[in-house]
Amino acid sequence: MNEKTPLDFWNERFEKEEYVFGTRPNAFLVSQAHRFAPGQRVLCVADGEGRNGVYLAGLGVDVLSIDFSPVALEKARRLADERGVKIETREVDLYAYDWPEAAFDMVAAIFIQFAPPEQRGRIFEGMKKCLKPGGQIVLQGYRPEQLEYKTGGPPVAENMYTAEMLREAFADMEILHLREHDSVIEEGPGHAGMSALVDMVVRKR
């Protein structure tokens, strides 16, 4: 019997009619809306069913929404149509992605914690590479304490972030915002309830 691949897992998860992580954008991303301006080129990393990319497109930015799952990207395009906005979607394996150099003004990386530590650094470096000078990364993730809440995210402490870890990983960038907190989030059935979070905004020098 063949084992289920990661792609099988995500496609099956997204195949249901409902949006696993809801259709509303991430609250931290919304709180950072002032950083996005019409005409910017924005990369949404592992954007799933498109809730964040579609929201940003509504702000007038030019969005490229990338994800591993074609099923999720189809739902992202459907959501964009429903909201009357345009996003570009691309099926991408982040472990093998050829990150374009200095191609984006902003990167949104919201709950991309499928990546184990040995792959996470490569993804972080790719996000830096694809930013133009002065460009920013807006990131939110779970801290290891999330395992106690069990309200979302992978059940793997090593995949989680801490402020200290992010400060070290992005030491070559200007940290504009870095905060750990416990807050209630309501993002569909996939992320619901009190959560151990860390928020970060960094700027490329």
PyMOL commands that set and color helices and strands:
alter all, ss='L'
color gray80, all
select helices_A, chain A and resi 6-14+27-31+33-35+51-58+70-83+117-129+146-149+157-159+163-169
alter helices_A, ss='H'
color red, helices_A
select strands_A, chain A and resi 41-44+62-67+88-91+104-110+131-142+174-187+191-203
alter strands_A, ss='S'
color yellow, strands_A
deselect
rebuild
show_as cartoon
